[in-house]
Amino acid sequence: MSWAHGASGGFPVKTIHPMKRGEAKSDLNRAVAEVIAELRKSAGLSQEALAFECGLHPTYISKLERGLKTPTLYTIFVIAETIGRQPHEVIQHFETKL
């Protein structure tokens, strides 16, 4: 990965070599899995309770936490709200794990 400036030149954007996209997605899924599990546990919720509060299936939460699924932006927002965090905080946690 390398850093480039966004189209407006005002913010950095990570660029990923096309051959490494699969590896990058794997790294992202691992980071998402770790962060969601950590934040869920720190909120004192089980996977089932988080799923219920978010309106999601418990199996989906399990797959997120095992890195088998990638959440949509909407899902990140719903999980963040449910655990009492701002979405940008959750995304920042993802970044620290990459």
C-alpha positions, 0 to 999 in steps of 0.5 A, spaced: 500 500 500 502 507 498 499 513 500 496 518 495 492 524 495 484 524 494 481 527 488 481 534 492 488 533 494 485 535 501 486 528 504 490 522 504 487 516 501 491 509 501 492 506 494 492 498 493 496 495 488 491 491 484 494 484 485 494 485 493 487 487 493 485 480 496 490 481 501 488 487 503 481 485 504 483 479 508 487 484 513 481 489 513 476 483 515 481 481 520 481 488 523 473 489 523 473 482 526 477 484 532 474 491 533 467 489 533 468 483 538 472 488 542 467 493 542 461 488 543 465 485 549 467 492 552 459 494 551 458 488 555 453 485 550 453 478 547 453 476 540 446 475 540 444 481 544 448 485 539 444 482 534 438 483 537 439 490 538 442 492 531 436 488 528 441 483 525 442 475 525 446 473 530 450 468 525 451 475 521 455 478 527 458 471 528 461 471 521 463 479 522 467 477 528 470 471 525 472 475 519 468 471 514 463 477 512 465 485 511 460 490 514 456 495 510 457 502 512 450 502 514 451 496 519 457 499 521 453 505 523 448 501 526 453 497 531 456 504 533 450 507 535 448 500 539 454 500 543 454 507 544 460 509 539 460 514 534 461 511 527 468 515 526 471 512 532 469 505 530 472 506 523 478 509 527 479 503 531 479 499 524 485 503 521 489 502 528 489 494 527 491 495 519 
